[in-house]
Amino acid sequence: MRNCTLLLAEACDLEMITFAGMATPIKATMRCLDAELARSLRILLCLFVALPATLAQTVLPDSKPLVFQGDPAVAMLDSIHGYLLHETALARQRVDFRNSDLAARRKEFGRIIGAVDVRVPFIAPELTATLDVPAEVARAKGYRVFAVRWPVFDDVEAAGLLLEPNGAPKARVVAIPDADWSPEMLVGMAPGVDPAAQFARHLVENGCQVLIPVLIDRGDAWSGIPGVGMTNQPHREWIYRMAFEAGRHIIGYEVEEVLAAVDWFADEGGAPIGIAGYGEGGLLALDAAALDPRVQATLVSGYFQSRQELWREPIYRDVWALHKGFDDAELTTMVAPRAVIVEASRFPEVAGPPPATPDRKGAAPVGRITTPPLDSIRSEVERAHSGNVQLVVSGEGRGSPGSSEALLALLKSLGVPRSQISTGEPPRDLRKNFNPTIRLHRQFDQLVAHTQRVIRESGEKRAVFWSKADSTSAETWNRTTQPLRNYIWEEVIGRLPDPSVPANPRTRLIYDQPKFRGYEVMLDVWPGIFAYGILLVPKNIQPGERRPVVVCQHGLEGYARDVADPNIDSSYYHRFAVRLAEEGFVTFAPQNPYIGEDRFRSIQRQAHPLKLSLFSFIIGQHQRLLEWLGGLPFVDRTRIGFYGLSYGGKTAVRVPPLLDGYALSICSADFNEWVWKTTSIDSHYSYMLTREYDMLEFNFANVTNYSGLANLMAPRPFMVERGHNDPVAPDKWVAYEYANVRRFYDDLGIPERTEIEFFKGPHTIHGVGAFAFLRRYLQWPR
């Protein structure tokens, strides 16, 4: 075969021919062949060696030809969405609590809904009155109505109405309206709720003492920073955003308000305790009953259903790890054997956030609440398997909440005898020109202020977390931080199993430049999930030589080609992967899935209930990438560095610190005081004002900040690249947070292994100090 190849090469006057991966030098000669023979051999050559020669030039060794057509970024997003939908369906089948610790489950559930703050004790709710407005705001046959408030935390009070029966209470019930219903509406003192649905009034008419809390509504009047920027985020979303980052939640806050009422009821004694809620109030009723065994019976109306599409509901219902055993059916098992009455009624209809305007925008765009098919409710009830759940259907599943049948079932479970639901006249509000907005605004301000206090105190929580590691030396630090790395990966980012299928590399040549060749690369990670990117390989690599690699990461809405295409000179990236390849580095530009606007952001919504995030997938892709790169014959696996811009900078502090395969990391145009960035309510730099709801990471503030993540690189080198005019953050935020990194590396005795480069410029790759950093610590050129 080789002789035939040699003859053909000579016939075509070739100096070199590639066949089956072997290069054979040829001295050009055709003198021994006549012209006709040479012509025939040329034709034969084309037929005989064209395909093998093409494969050898366009496919990397030990890989298959890449035949993928289309946009790999779109295919990547589709595959992740498909994975999450599949896992969400499977989560319903994996729950088994037969031998579980109920107290531990309650503690974990309280943690993920943010019901973790210590409630303050109190004797009784305070009457709310002024010189002009008495505390008794209404009176009807058999009961009186009082305006009250009761402490929850030392800086938060709940407020609402107390319905006091004339005789001794037969039961005590917290009646929770939907978020857009005031307590007065639930009694009939204000318009907006059908008389048949005024279940708080019907309960007190049957001798129950009833306490009705105010819930934060779905309006947007106060969502924003006055004088800086306002948003169309519902008030519930505004509080959710800042609270989620601090391990709190609007759900947890309001559950604590309900349980503070239960505290008082329990202290009063003498009557069973129940909770009844509709819409958002139904959510709170179920959650509170699951947490507190003092609640004897619970009515959940206009809420209970399968949570398979929780990610389509309003973002203020987003709960980390909810599908890990805390969907609606699972919560009823936490209530058992106490009674749960599920009423299939008309749900509150929510089409999304308030409409955006030029002056108000930034809300998460998804977020619908619609009445589900009755079968969805029925199947979730059947899935409970706890025997304590009773389904009541109001108007074929679309009737008014608080139906007679549902209330009678609740009253029976509470032991209230001879109950009946009338349609009597509601009481008249004795207050003149009462404005419930003032009370609601006070509640909103208190929850915002409480959350901001928690955020201010989060630095102390982080210090406690990091004190578990030994930083007396680089060696002890690296060893004792392993549990902390695992915690961050599992509890803040969300950890997927390690890549579970063979890499099955597929490659194809796309660039052939004077100094390097470029290849598209596709690698399998998990079934159906792949990694993709562009590998640039210098041409001057000698046989047996192993070069360092720089993984060059694009930012938000970017493509791998933005950094690795020699024909593209982006104002953000400046061809930095190409320039490094021209210097002799092997470079790889991964395609990360933060592209497609809400197509990728909705991944967070799907992932959070599964205790996952976008970076759960990105880390797995990089695990596979490091494994594959390290196995290439021309790569030194001990000299693989990471350099990312913007969202790639976010990757720089979330991936290399957790994966030992990276020898160094450079964070460009992103390093920040991240807690301030995500929760600030006094700065125009804050993500609170923008649509980047994908930035939220549960309880991040109490666990780490960017300096903590960067310190996990130690003793490996870490660098920050920062343009003075970068609008991501002010210099002082960046410098403040980086100072913690610099001090830490100094304390470890390795100050030279970290640095920050400020330069006069915008949100861009600078490529001066960072390139020098790469040359020094990846030892190139040698």
N, C-alpha and C positions, 0 to 999 in steps of 0.2 A: 504493500500500500504506500509506504513512504517513497519507494522508487518511482511509482506512478505519479505521485504528487510532485516529486522533484522534476520529472520529465515535463509535466504540464507547466510547472513554473518556468522552466527554461524556455519552453515554447512561447510563453507569453512575455518573455523578457522581464520577469519579476525578480527583484532582489530579495523579497521576503514573502512567504505565504503562510497564513495561519490555518491550521487544520486540526480539528479535534483538540484545540487548546495548545498545540505544539508549534513553536516558531522554528523554521528551517531556513538557514541562510543559503542563498543561491547566487552563483556567478552568472551574470547574464550572458547567454549565448544562444544564437540561433543559426550559427554558421553551418552546423552539421545537418540541418533540416531544410528541405526545400520549402518553398512558399506555400504550396498546397497543404503539405503536412502540418505546417505551423498554423495555418488557418483552421484546419480541422481540430487541431489540439486546443486552439483557443475556445472553440465552441464547446468542446468536451469539458474543458476546465470550468466554464460557466455553469454547465449542468451538474458537474460532479462535486464541486466544492463551494458553490455559492451559499447554500444553506448553512453548513457547518461554520464557514468563515463568518457569516453574519451573526450567528449565535455567539461565537466566541468574542466578538467585538461588542455586542450589545447586552450581554448578560454576565453578571458577576460570577466568579467561581462558586460552586456549591449552591447555586440558586436556579430556580426555574424561570422561564420567560414570563414577564408580567404582561398579561393580555387585558388588564382591566381597562374599561372605557367609561368615561363620565367623570364627574367631580368627586374625588375621594373624600373631601370634607363633607359633602352631602351624604354620601354613603356611610361615613363614619357616624354622623348624627343619627341617621336612620337605624343603624345597627344598635346604638346605645339606647335609643328610645325603645326599640323592640325588646332588648334585653330587660329593661326596667318594667315594661308592661308584663312580660313573662314572669319576672320575679315577683311583681305585685300580685299576680294571680296565684302563684305558688305559695306566697306568704300565708294565704288563708288556709292552706292545707298542712302547714308545718307547725302550727301552734298546738301544743299539748301541755296543759297545766295540771295534769292529774297528780303529779308529785311536786308541784311548785310551792315555793314559800310565799304565801299570800302577803305577808308583811313586806317582803323584799319587792314583790311586784308593785305594791302600793307606793313604796318609796321610789322605785324607778319611774313609775308613771307620774308621780308628783314632780320628779326632777325634769322629765321631758316636757311637761306642760308649764314649767316655771313656777309651780306652787311650792316654793322653797323658803320663802321669807317667814320669819317667826311672827305670828299674830300676837297682838297685845291683849291681855285680859281686860274685861270691862264688866260692870254690874248690869247695865241695861242701856238700850239706845237712848240717846239724848233727844229731847223734843226740840224741834227747830221753830223758833218764833222770833218775831220782832215786836216793837212797840205798836206797829200797825197791823201785824198779821199774827193771829194766834196759832198755836201749835195744832189745835184741833181744826182740821181743814174741811171736814165733812161729817155728816151724821145721817144715819139711815136706820130703819127699823131693825133692831137687834145688834147694831154695832156702831162704832165710831172710827174715824180715820184721822191719823196724826201724821204730820210731817216729822221725820226723824233722821238721825244720822248715827252711825256707830263706828268705833275705831276698828281698823284692820291692822295696819302697821303704825309705828309711831309717827309717821308723816302722811298717812293715807286714811281717809274716812270713807266709808260707804254711806250712801244717802238714799232716801226713798220714802215709802209710806208704810205705816203700821196700821193694820186693820184689826181692831180690838173688839171681840165679841162682848156682849153685855155680861154673860155668865162666864164661868170657868171654861177655859179652852178645852174642847174635846180632842183637838190635835193642834200641832204647831207646824206651819208650812211656810217654806220660802217659795214664793211664786215669782218666777223669773220671766219677764217679758222678752220678746225679740229685741234686738239691738235698736231698732227704729221705733219701738213702742216706749212711751213714757210710763211710769207707774200709774199715773192718773188714767191713762187710756185703758189699762188692765182692770180698772175699777169702774170705768164708765164716767169718770169725772171730766174727761176730755174726749173730743171726738176722734175717730180713726179706727176703732175696733168694734166689730159687730157685738151687740149685746150677748149673743150666744157664746162668744169667744172670751168674754170678760171673766176668765176662770178665777181670778183672785177674789172677785166679788162673790161668786157662787160658793167658794170655799168658806168665806167668813159667814155667809148666810146659813151655812150648815154648822156653825159653831166653832170653826177653826180660827185660831190666831194666825194672821198672815202678815209676813214681812216681804215687801217688794223692793228690790234694789234697782237703782239706776244703772243701766249698761252704757258703755261708750257706743255712740251711734256710728253710722256709715257716712255721715257728712264729711266735708273737707274744710270747713271754715277756718280751723286753727292748725291745719297740717302744713307746717312750713316755718320759716324763720323770718319774722317780720322785718322788713327793711333789707333783707338779703334775697329771699326767694320763697314763694309759696308753691304748694303742690296740689294736685287733685287726688292725693292719697286719702282714702277714707281714714277717719280718726283711728279706727282700729288698726289699720296698716301702719300708720305713723308710729303708734306705740309699739306694735309688734316688731318693727324693724330694729329699733334701738334696743328693745328688750331681748330679742332673740340672741343678739350678739353677746349679751350679758347673762345668758342662761335663764332668762325670764320670758314671759309671754303674756299677752293680753288675756289669754284664756286662764292662765295660772292666777293672775291678779284677781280676776273676777270670781274664780272658784274660791279663792281665799276670802273674798267678801261674803260669798254665800256661806262658807264654813264658819266665818266669824259670827254670822247669824245663828248657825247651828250651835256654836259655843254657848250663846246666850240661852237659846231654847233648852239646851241640855242642863244648864245651871238652874233654869226655872223649874224643870222637872214636871212631873204630874201628867204629862200628855205625850203621846208618840209624836215623832218628828218625821215630816215628809218634805219632799221637794217636787215642785211642778214647774216645767219650763217649756217654752215654745220657741222654735227657730234657734237663734243663738242661745236663748235661755234653755232650750232642750239640750244643747251641747253641754252647757254648764251643769245642768241637773244631773246628767248621766255621769259626767266626770267627778262631780262632788260626791255623788253616792258611791262611786267606785272607790274613792279615797277614804270615806268616813263611815264606819259601820254603825254610827249612831243614827243614821238615816234609815228609817224603817221601811218606807215605801217611796217610789219615785215615778213620776209621770213625765215621759219624754214625748213631746209632740212636735211635728214639723221638722224633725231632724234625723231620726234613726233610719239608716239605710246602709247598703254596701258602700265602703269607702274606696273602692277600686279606682275611682276617678277623683280622689281627693285633690289631685294636682290641678284640676279644672275649677275647683271651688276657690273662694277668695283667699288670698295669700295669708290673711290673718288667721286662717285655720291650719296653716302649715305647721306640723309638729314633727320634730326629729324623732325617728325610730317608732312612729305610731304603728306601722305595720308589723313591728316585732312583738305582736301580742296584745295590742291595745286598740284594735278596731272596735266598732260598736258591739259586736257579738261577744268579743273577749271581755269587754268592760262589764257586761252583764254577769259574767262568771265571777268577777270580783265583787259584785253586789250580792250574789247568791249567798244564802237562801232568801235574802230580803227581796221584796217584790219590786218588779219593774213593769210598768204599764207603758207599752209603746203605742202611741196613737198615730195611725197613718192618716194624716190630714194634709190640707194645702200647705206647702212650704212657703216661707217668705220668698218672693220672686225678686232676685237681684241680678241685673243684667251685666254688672261689672262696676268698676269705680265710677265716681262722678266724671262727666265728660271733661276731657282735656281742653284747655284754652291756651292762648299765647302766654297768659300770665300764670297759669296753673297746669302743671304737667308733672310726670315722673312716677305716676302710680303703676303698679304691676298691671298689665293690660288684661290678663286673664282673671277670672273670678266670678263665675256665675253660680247662682243658686236657683234651681228649678225643682218643681215637684216631681219626684221620680215615679216610675211605674210601680204600682202596688206590689208586683212580684219582687222588685228589688228589696222592698221593706220586708216582705214576707220571708224571703229567702234568708235574709240576715237574722231575723227572729228565729227561724228554724235552725240556723247554724249555731245559735247560742248553746243549745243542748244543756241548759242549766235548770230547766223546769221552773224557774221563777219569773219567766217573762210571759206577759199576756199581751196579745195584739188586739187592739181595738181599731176598727176601720170607720172613719168619719166620711160620709158621702162618697163611698167607693174610693177612698184615698185622697179625695180632693175637697173634702168638706172643711168646715171651720174647726180650728183647734179648740180644745177644752169642751168636747162634746159631753152630753149627759152621761153616756156610757163610760167614757174615760174617767170623768170625775167621780162617778159612783164607784168604779173599780179602785180608784186611789183611796177614797174615803173608807171603803170596805177593808182595804189592806191596812189602813191606819186604825181600824177598830171603831170607826164613827158609825153608830147605829142609826137606823131610820132616816137615812139621808135622802134628799130629793133636790133636784136642780130646777129652780124656777126661773122665770124670765121677768122678774120684778123690775121696778124702776131703779136705776142707779142713783147714788147720792149726788148732791149738787155741791160743787166746789165753793166754799165760803170765802175764799180769797178773791180779792179784786185784782184783775189784770195780772194773774200769776204768770211768770215767765220761766218755764222749765229750763230754758237755755242757760241761765245763770248757774243753776245747780249742776248741769251737765258740764259746763265749762270748768267749774271748780274741780269736778271729778277728773276731768281730762288733765288739767294742770297738775293736780296732785300725783297722778300716775306718771306723768312725764318727769316731774321733779324727783320722784322716788327712783325712777329708772336711772336718771342722770346721777343720782347719789350712788347707786350701786356701781355705775360705771367709774365714778371717781374713786371708789374704794376697791376697784378690781385689781389695781396694782399690788395691793397687799395680798390678795388671793393668789396672784401670780407668784409673788415671792414665796408663799408657802408651798406652792406646787413645785417650784424649782429648787427649794431647799432640800428636797428629797435626794438630790444628786450631790456627789462629792466633786468639788471643783479644785481640790488641792493640787492636782496635776492633770495634764492632758490625758494621761492614761486612765486615771480614775474617772475623769469626766466622761470619756468615751464609753467606759464600761457601765457606770452607774446611771447614765441617761437612757439606757436602752428601755427600761420600763416607761419612761416619760415619752420617748419616741412612739412606743407602741400605743400609749394612751392617746396621744395627739392623732395618730393615724386612725385609730379605731373610733374614738369618741368625738373628735372635732372634724376630721376629714371624712372618715368612713372607710373601712378597709374591705376590699374585695379579696377573694382567694388569690394566691399567686397564679400567674399565667398557667393555664391548664391544658393547652394543646401545643403540639410542636409548632415551631416558628414558621416552617414551610416558606422560606424566603422566596419572593418573586421580584425580579429586577429587570430594568431595561434602560439602555443608554438614551439620554436625552440631550446631553451637552458634550461636545468634544472641542475643548479649548486648547490653546497652545500649552497651558501649564497643568491642566487637569481634565478629567472626564467626570461627568455627572450622571448619576443613575437614580431613577425612581425606585423606591423600595417599598414593598408591602410585606408585613409580617403578621401572622395570626397570633392572637393573645388569648382569648377565650372563644368558645364556640360562637361564631358569628361576629366577633369583635376583632378588629385588626388595628395595627399601627401602620402609618404611612409617612414617608418623608423623602427627602432628596439627599443623597450621599455624594459628596465631591471628593474625588481621589486624585491627589497630585500624580503627575506622570513620572516624576523623577524618583519614585520610591525604588530602592535597590532590592534585589532578591534577598530575602531573609530579614530585611529591615522592618522595624515596627514603629510606626509614627503615633504621636499623640492625636487625640480627637477633640474637637470643640463642637458640642451640640448647641446649635444656634437657633433660638426659639423666637418665633414671631409673636406679635401681640394680638389684641382684640380684633376680630374680623379679618385676620391675616391668613395668608397662605404660605406654605413652605417655599414656594417659588419667589415670594417677596424678598426673601433673604438670600436665596441660593441661585437665582437666575442671573447669569452674567449680563443679560440684556435689560434688566430692570434696575433702575437706580432710584429707589424710593427715598423720599425726604426723611422717612423715619429710620430706615434700616441701612441705607448706604452700602448695599451689597456686602454686608460684613462677613457672611459665610464665604462668599467668593473671594474677598480680599484675604481672608485667613487661609483659604486653599491655595491661593497664589503664593502665600508665604511658605507653604509646605505642610500646613496642618491638613489632616483629614477632617472634613466637617460634615455634620449631618443636621439637616433642618427638618424637625418633626412637624407634621400637621397636627395641631392640637384642636380639640373640638369646640373652642369658644368662638364660633362663627355662626352666622345665620340669625342674629338678633334673638328674638324670642324663641326661635326654634331651639337654640342651645340653652337659653335661660330656663326654658320649661323643663330641661333635664334636671335642674336643681329641684323643681317642684315635684317631679316624679321620684327623685332619688332620696330626698330628705326623709320621707316616711319609712324608707327601707334602711335608714341609718347609713346613707351614702351621699356622695356629692359628685360634682363634675370631676373633681381632682381624684376621686377614687379610681376613675377610669384612666385618667392621665398618668397616675403613678404606676398602674399596671402596665400601661403602654411603655413607660420608661424602664420598667423592670425587664420587659422583653427586649427593648432596644439595647440596653446595656449588655444583656446576655449575648445578643447577636453581634453587636459591634466588637465586644471583647473576643469573639471567636474568629474574627477576620484575620487572615494571615499577615496582613500589613498593619495591624493595629496593636498598640500597647495598651492592654486593658487597665493598667495601673495609672494611665495618664489620659483619662477622659474628663474633660471639663464641661461646664454648663455656662451659657451666656445668653440671657434673655431680656427682651425689651417689653415694658408695659405689662400686659397680661403674661408675657413671657417672664417678666420680672417677678410677678406673683408666683409663677412656676418655680423660679429660682430659689424662693424661700420655702416652698412647700414640697418639692420633690428631692433635690440633692440632699437636704438635711436628713431625709428619711431613708435614702438609698446609699449604701456605702460605696457603690460602684462609681460615684462621681468624686473625682479628686479635688475639685474646687467648684465654686459657684460665683457668678457675677450677676447681680441684680441691677438692671438698668431701667431708669425712668419709672420706678414703682416703689422703691423702698420708702417706708412711711411709718408714722405713729398710727398703726392700723386701727386701733380702737377708736381714736379720735376721728379718723377718716370715715369710719362706718357709723358712728353714733353721734357726732357733734351736732348740736342745735344752735350753734352761734357762729358758724363759719361757712362761707360759700364753697369751700373745698369739700364739704361733707357729701357723702353718698346718700345721706338722708333726703337730699333734694333731687336725686336723679333716678332714672329707671333701672339702675344696676342692682336690682334685687337679687341677682345671682351672687353678689358678694357676701351674703350673710352666711356665717358659720356658727353653729349653735355653741354657746358658752365660750367662745373664743377668748373674750376679754378676761375671764377668770382663770384661763389656762396659760395663755402665752400672748406675746406681741411679736412684731417682726424681729426685735432683737433676740427674743428667746429662740425663735426658729433659726435665725442666723447663727446663734451660739451653738446650735446642734451640729453645725459644720465642723466646729473645732475638734481636733487640731488641724483639720483641712482648711486651706485658705478660703477667704470670703471677701468679696469686694462689692462696693456700691458705686454706680456711675450716675451722676446727678447734674442735669442742666439747670442753671439758675432760673431760667424762664419756663420751666416745665410747670404746666398748670395743675398737675396731679396733686401737688401739695406745696406749701411754702418751704423754703430752705430750712427754716428753724424747726419745723416738724421733723424733717429728714435728719438734720444734724442732731436733734435731741435724741431721737431713737437710735441713731447710729452710735452716739457716744456710749451707750450701754454695751454695744458690741466691742468697740475699741477698748473700753475699760476691761471687759471680760478677757479678751485675748491678751491684754497686757498682764492681767493677774495670772494668767496661765503661763506667762513667760514667753509668749510667741507673738509679740505685738507686730512684727514684720509681716505676719500672715494675713493681716486684714488692712484694708485701706478704703478711703472714699475719695473719689475724684469729682470735684465741682468744676464745671466748665460753663462758659458763657454760651448758652444755647437753649433750645427748646426740648420738647419730648422726642428725643432722638438718640440713636447710637452715636457715641462720640468716637470710640475706637482708638483712643490714644493711650491713656493710662491703662485701660482695660486690655489692650493688645499687649502692652508691656507686661502686665500681670500674667497673662496667658503664657507669654514666652518664658517668663521667669519660673513659674510654678509647674508648667507642663514641659519645661526643659527643652525648648525648641527655639532656634536651632542648637543642636548639641555641639 
